[in-house]
């Protein structure tokens, strides 16, 4: 009887290992196909011609600030050094009159004495999303019809405003947003954030746009006219959203306009100095995507061929077929890395570390399903199924 039980247990274990091997191999194979497809699409995306503006309307750059950050002055200065003949207003907003970011604004005033600069200090909140509150508080000081919201950790090239103006005047466009590449602050773990941006986020966006699945709107930079903002009902309505940028894009689509994503990248600073900071930031980002697009987030498991191939290798006991699949997944990821680096003209150093970053990203992806809490600027929030924020009860 004991021998029969041992045989049954062995059979079940053998079947479970076979099933795990097959399942992981299928996911890995589909992931390899996705990766190769994305590698082709990256070139096509960046070969698109930029829209050339026929006129240069006045633009107000709306910048929410909160404390000092790595290279903050350089990031903000890039928005002043623009090849744009139209009038440009810079509005900076803080919640606290003692915010250290105001020292940087004063330095910019001295550096660009002819610039049109306004500073808004306003502590009013309309919900848990403090960034939205900061933006709302600045709107009364806007003087131009074109609004460009941009995060403080973003820098741009000199043709940024021309690219925005060209896209915004195209028929049917309500919002212009830009994908971004990572710029690593000094340190090892910041390179992991850059790798996630270049080799997970960017190919995913490009592929999603190509197949009509993605509906992006990136908070790093969002431009629209005042008429569009009024038509969607203003910004205050998004003060309880975790992904206020995604909600803003959906609101623009709801009134019949489109969200344009030109082949123009902005630069996003990656400053995660420790593994904990990297993991926490990536987990918040992953849960943000999950809150905004649950089906898309679930399908993004196919963006992880290397971890699935490694699991298939472990489950199979190291078969030749599983080993070959892992090598194929590694080769596909390196091909995608090379294509992205060439297209963005910016390489994430340490290409040999890409498999490790892939495993970290896969772990983040799995953990994104385990909780509905996120950490944001030192506060812990709960995110409901509609993507709304509430301050966690243990705060």
Secondary structure as UniProt FT lines:
FT   HELIX           2..46
FT   STRAND          59..64
FT   TURN            70..71
FT   HELIX           72..77
FT   TURN            78..80
FT   STRAND          88..94
FT   TURN            97..98
FT   HELIX           101..111
FT   TURN            113..114
FT   STRAND          116..121
FT   HELIX           130..138
FT   HELIX           139..141
FT   STRAND          146..150
FT   TURN            152..153
FT   STRAND          154..155
FT   TURN            158..159
FT   HELIX           160..168
FT   TURN            171..172
FT   STRAND          173..177
FT   STRAND          180..184
FT   HELIX           190..196
FT   HELIX           197..201
FT   HELIX           202..210
FT   TURN            211..212
FT   TURN            219..220
FT   STRAND          221..225
FT   HELIX           226..231
FT   TURN            232..233
FT   HELIX           236..238
FT   TURN            239..240
FT   HELIX           244..254
FT   TURN            255..256
FT   STRAND          258..261
FT   STRAND          266..270
FT   HELIX           275..292
FT   HELIX           294..299
FT   HELIX           300..303
FT   HELIX           305..316
FT   HELIX           320..344
FT   HELIX           351..353
FT   HELIX           354..367
FT   TURN            368..370
FT   STRAND          373..376
FT   TURN            377..378
FT   STRAND          379..383
FT   TURN            385..386
FT   STRAND          388..391
FT   TURN            393..394
//
